[in-house]
Amino acid sequence: MMAINRHRLNHLIRKGNKSAKLTAQLLGKVDKLLGSILLGNTLLNVAAATLTEFIVLRLYGHNELAMLIGTLLITLMLLIFSEILPKIIAASYPERIALPSSYLLTPLITLFHPVVSVAGGVVKGVLWLLRIKVQTDQSKQKLTLEELRGLVLDAEHFLPRKHQKMLLNLVDLERITVNDVMIPRNQIEALNINADQDTLRQQIVTCHHTLLPVYADTPGNIIGILHLKRVAALFHESTLDVAQLRDVLYEPYFIPSDTPLLQQLQQFQERHARLGLVVDEYGELLGLVTLENILEEIVGEFTTQAPSQTGKFLRQEDGSILLEGGTSLRELNRKLGLHLPLTSAKTLNGLILEHLEDIPETGTSLKIAGYPIEIIQTQDRIVKVARLFPQIKK
């Protein structure tokens, strides 16, 4: 009864298994269940000892040696056949034994109810005096995130490695916020609506994104989101009408920086949106997050480019990798299989500054999480380029 898998039991209940329902009812009042089992067990053990003593007295009289041998024999028999053997079998096959046993235990609980109730009252009184709280309903146990992760990891023989990783990523999605995966403000490609027409045309034509944030004068003053499909008609005119450009803008969607990714994924689904602007508690723009950013946390990268061929990752002949300081640590860990800490810093530059507690100079070397890192270039009090040696980690 105690060893049965509660989640398997709940699954059988949902399928309409009557034995499972009865077992769950018994586990719902575990104090009465244990009290009845222990009472029955104790009665049988005492009866067996008494019967042994009676038999020895009838056969050998008050022979002390016979009484000692009889006591040892009945103790050994009870230990093997009443305690160890049945418990090992039951622990090995809890479902096979617990479900049919529920039909026997139900009337026993009713039969022993008066005695068990008195004993249970005494036990509750002692527990209250000792200030010990116990859970009496064992039929329903909630899984924690760590336990769920453990179940997924234990299912490696039933799931392909890729599917297992996706499930683990999905479990972790509640812990990650949009602040962890957003594109930082200084890396956002945005359109200044007050720029001259030639600049606007050139930026729109050369843009590689479908959605483009639009600001007025300062990058933090976002006035809307431009969908490039809606601007194609405006290019038929000889001059680009800024007023018409404003009319085709979507209203910007702002997201608090501490929003969990799973919640934001649901918000994107409900709002039929694919891009949101991340702001802090003061309303200042921190960056942007897209639906693709969240999906990549679950299924991995969508791009077919190798990490070594992207702008942020440049592999060297000696096995080292040149990295931009503003690269996200989560992106580094995911794409390069690293294990850099994600506790506070979000970017490689932030991790280096946090580790050194100072602005490093070019040529400075350090080791973080076992990975040797060399500062290649610094600019404006930040690390612009660093070299990392992933194969040397110990």
Secondary structure, DSSP 8 states (H G I E B T S, - for coil): --SS-HHHHHHHHHTT-HHHHHHHHHHTTHHHHHHHHHHHHHHHHHHHHHHHHHHHHHHH-S-HHHHHHHHHHHHHHIIIIIIIHHHHHHHHSHHHHHHHHHHHHHHHHHHTHHHHHHHHHHHHHHHHHTT-------S-----HHHHHHHHHHGGGTS-HHHHHHHHHHHHTTT-BHHHH-EEGGG---EETTS-HHHHHHHHHH---SEEEEESSSTT-EEEEEEHHHHGGGGGSSS--HHHHHHT-B---EEETT-BHHHHHHHHHHHT-SEEEEE-TT--EEEEEEHHHHHHHHH-----S-GGGSTTEEE-TTS-EEEETT-BHHHHHHHH------SS--BHHHHHHHHHTS---TT-EEEETTEEEEEEEEETTEEEEEEE-GGG--
